[in-house]
Amino acid sequence: MTSRIEWVAQSCRLLNAISSEFAESQPFAGLTIGTGIHLEPKTAALIMTLATGGARIVATGNLNTTQQETVDYLRGRGIEVIGRPTSDPEEHDRDLREVIAAKPDLILDNGGDLFARYLEAPWEGFKGGTEETTSGRTRLTPLRDELNVPILVINDSPIKQFAENRHAVGQSVLESYLRITNRSTGGKRVVVFGYGSCGQGVAANFRNAYGLVTVVDTDPLKRLEACLDGFDVTDRDEALRAADVVITVTGHRDIVLAPDLALLKDDVVLMNAGHFPQEIDVPAFLGHADVESVADAAEGLQTLRTRDGRRIHLATGGHMANLAGPRPLGNSIESMDLGFALQVRCLEAIALGTVSPHDVVVPVPRAIDEAVASSYLELVAGARR
Ligand SMILES: NC(=O)c1ccc[n+]([C@@H]2O[C@H](COP(=O)([O-])OP(=O)(O)OC[C@H]3O[C@@H](n4cnc5c(N)ncnc54)[C@H](O)[C@@H]3O)[C@@H](O)[C@H]2O)c1
């Protein structure tokens, strides 16, 4: 496993170039960065780059996605990693609070978990930080006045939108479906809930794999866009009745609910790709009066058998399928290298005080987007010429 962490590290060409620069410039010298991010080989490359820039890092993982090998790798290199892989929200809460107890100067957040806890007891000298996700932006936007420090939202960079969310999430969710179920896609009716940048990539990748894709979105503009992109756009109940595969990727909770059990046909696969494991109401499905039994079907798959004899397969307990289940690889290295280069450059700008204190929960500054895009074109695309 260590060799995969090293494979990822040497494939992160942008982070490697930044690390060489940081070894000299030390933008985080004397600063502590607190993070609660998926701990897997790609984030190890991110964390090691920040450490090369002089930061003390205090890190914990996210619910159900922490990989022990990565934790061991980081601890072996002097990174303070709190906790262990867990899917217990209370244990995870304790780990996040331990990161906050270190009173970091900067936070690299993923879902708004750390910034929300920082607000419970703010401390002097806190400089701000970055938020990785759409879900985090939604959670932190109403808290702007209270936060009152620069917070740059990586997800809102156009680079993140097209390189990671559209291209990479789409590919890795398809890869995860194939890996976890070992089933085909051709001719299967695949229903994608959410046609944001992630859902667009998921829908396109399943169509490219010969799936018959239906899009469900609450936003009429997104439904129109999906329609013009050539997808079937129907009412959610009708879509669920026909589905062979259901994928939620909305960033909102309660998308597929207990009453939907009656609509689902035999042998359907339910999978979530949204950040939090709340899009499919798993506890309600597992405890449903019409469910006769629940059994582990294969690694990363549970089968719920209904009293009328249908089998409903649930992937990775409703957790983000591309970072859970057997041998989870997550998004492509190149896409994460781009996103993490944005992360590192944004944290550097906040550490150096070049971001306005009024930039609270705002997108990545255009100059950083342009610098990262140019580096990729030069270092990665240029290498192919
Ligand atoms: N799996 C991954 O690797 C990965 C990577 C990046 C982001 N994400 C997560 O994926 C989720 C979606 O991200 P995004 O950037 O596409 O978000 P987005 O906000 O761009 O799109 C979400 C879409 O879902 C729609 N929606 C909201 N409620 C709905 C409902 N009840 N039914 C149907 N559609 C509904 C919205 O109208 C919107 O079009 C977030 O949770 C994000 O954190 C996952």
The ligand as an SDF file (V2000), in Angstrom:
LIG
                    3D

 44 48  0  0  0  0  0  0  0  0999 V2000
  -17.9270   11.7400   -4.9150 N   0  0  0  0  0  0  0  0  0  0  0  0
  -16.9790   12.6640   -5.0400 C   0  0  0  0  0  0  0  0  0  0  0  0
  -15.8070   12.3670   -5.2690 O   0  0  0  0  0  0  0  0  0  0  0  0
  -17.3630   14.0930   -4.9600 C   0  0  0  0  0  0  0  0  0  0  0  0
  -16.4800   15.0770   -5.4320 C   0  0  0  0  0  0  0  0  0  0  0  0
  -16.8910   16.4080   -5.4000 C   0  0  0  0  0  0  0  0  0  0  0  0
  -18.1360   16.7470   -4.8460 C   0  0  0  0  0  0  0  0  0  0  0  0
  -18.9410   15.7480   -4.3470 N   0  0  0  0  0  0  0  0  0  0  0  0
  -20.2530   16.0130   -3.7360 C   0  0  0  0  0  0  0  0  0  0  0  0
  -21.2760   15.7820   -4.7150 O   0  0  0  0  0  0  0  0  0  0  0  0
  -22.4390   16.5450   -4.3530 C   0  0  0  0  0  0  0  0  0  0  0  0
  -22.9080   17.3650   -5.5580 C   0  0  0  0  0  0  0  0  0  0  0  0
  -21.9210   18.3060   -5.9180 O   0  0  0  0  0  0  0  0  0  0  0  0
  -22.1350   19.3150   -7.1590 P   0  0  0  0  0  0  0  0  0  0  0  0
  -20.8870   20.1420   -7.2080 O   0  0  0  0  0  0  0  0  0  0  0  0
  -22.5830   18.5850   -8.3680 O   0  0  0  0  0  0  0  0  0  0  0  0
  -23.3380   20.1890   -6.5690 O   0  0  0  0  0  0  0  0  0  0  0  0
  -24.2800   21.2330   -7.3300 P   0  0  0  0  0  0  0  0  0  0  0  0
  -24.8340   22.1170   -6.2780 O   0  0  0  0  0  0  0  0  0  0  0  0
  -23.5630   21.8090   -8.5000 O   0  0  0  0  0  0  0  0  0  0  0  0
  -25.4440   20.3000   -7.9080 O   0  0  0  0  0  0  0  0  0  0  0  0
  -26.3850   19.6590   -7.1160 C   0  0  0  0  0  0  0  0  0  0  0  0
  -27.6400   19.5050   -7.9440 C   0  0  0  0  0  0  0  0  0  0  0  0
  -28.5790   18.7270   -7.1840 O   0  0  0  0  0  0  0  0  0  0  0  0
  -29.8600   19.2960   -7.4030 C   0  0  0  0  0  0  0  0  0  0  0  0
  -30.7780   18.8940   -6.3280 N   0  0  0  0  0  0  0  0  0  0  0  0
  -30.9150   19.4490   -5.0960 C   0  0  0  0  0  0  0  0  0  0  0  0
  -31.8730   18.8110   -4.4040 N   0  0  0  0  0  0  0  0  0  0  0  0
  -32.3550   17.8420   -5.2130 C   0  0  0  0  0  0  0  0  0  0  0  0
  -33.3640   16.8550   -5.0660 C   0  0  0  0  0  0  0  0  0  0  0  0
  -34.0900   16.7530   -3.9450 N   0  0  0  0  0  0  0  0  0  0  0  0
  -33.5910   16.0220   -6.0990 N   0  0  0  0  0  0  0  0  0  0  0  0
  -32.8910   16.1220   -7.2600 C   0  0  0  0  0  0  0  0  0  0  0  0
  -31.9220   17.0560   -7.4370 N   0  0  0  0  0  0  0  0  0  0  0  0
  -31.6540   17.8990   -6.4360 C   0  0  0  0  0  0  0  0  0  0  0  0
  -29.6050   20.7810   -7.4790 C   0  0  0  0  0  0  0  0  0  0  0  0
  -30.6770   21.4640   -8.1190 O   0  0  0  0  0  0  0  0  0  0  0  0
  -28.3160   20.8420   -8.2790 C   0  0  0  0  0  0  0  0  0  0  0  0
  -28.5400   20.9360   -9.6660 O   0  0  0  0  0  0  0  0  0  0  0  0
  -21.9990   17.3900   -3.1370 C   0  0  0  0  0  0  0  0  0  0  0  0
  -22.3620   16.7120   -1.9600 O   0  0  0  0  0  0  0  0  0  0  0  0
  -20.4930   17.4250   -3.2670 C   0  0  0  0  0  0  0  0  0  0  0  0
  -19.8660   17.6910   -2.0160 O   0  0  0  0  0  0  0  0  0  0  0  0
  -18.5900   14.4390   -4.4280 C   0  0  0  0  0  0  0  0  0  0  0  0
  1  2  1  0
  2  3  2  0
  2  4  1  0
  4  5  1  0
  4 44  2  0
  5  6  2  0
  6  7  1  0
  7  8  2  0
  8  9  1  0
  8 44  1  0
  9 10  1  0
  9 42  1  0
 10 11  1  0
 11 12  1  0
 11 40  1  0
 12 13  1  0
 13 14  1  0
 14 15  2  0
 14 16  1  0
 14 17  1  0
 17 18  1  0
 18 19  2  0
 18 20  1  0
 18 21  1  0
 21 22  1  0
 22 23  1  0
 23 24  1  0
 23 38  1  0
 24 25  1  0
 25 26  1  0
 25 36  1  0
 26 27  1  0
 26 35  1  0
 27 28  2  0
 28 29  1  0
 29 30  1  0
 29 35  2  0
 30 31  1  0
 30 32  2  0
 32 33  1  0
 33 34  2  0
 34 35  1  0
 36 37  1  0
 36 38  1  0
 38 39  1  0
 40 41  1  0
 40 42  1  0
 42 43  1  0
M  CHG  2   8   1  16  -1
M  END
$$$$
